[in-house]
């Protein structure tokens, strides 16, 4: 699999690299988590950990999509979109979290562990992607002027 196609624009290359790096980090983190959980934890904790991890990953993917949607807008629109998106994601995450605890009676420690680890990992990846995307945007603006 080629990392970069000849027909890729620089923007597509930035996106492709971010996605590839995200997958690599998530796979490594998933393998390490699986090994630790299989050695030291019971099945109920492991299942809840996976649910929490999936919540963190979905939240991160929505964050990446929000960045892509608003990064080329004016500064005020960008800030509104990103911060409003963060607030909406946080409220939805809290709602799903409470629903899983109350209705599914999922293991709290497992879900919180998975959610925190993957939430913060995805947040770091989001910030790195946002930085690279803003650098690309600024470079493109400078070159066009």
Protein Blocks (a to p, Z undefined) as FASTA:
>chain_A
ZZbdfklcfklmmmmmmmmmmmmmmmmmmmmmmmmmmmmmcfklmmmmmmmmmmmmmmmm
mmmmmmmmmmmmcfklmmmmmmmmmmmmmmmmmmmmmmmmmmnopafklmmmmmmmmmmm
mmmmmmmmmmmmmmmmmmmmmmmZZ
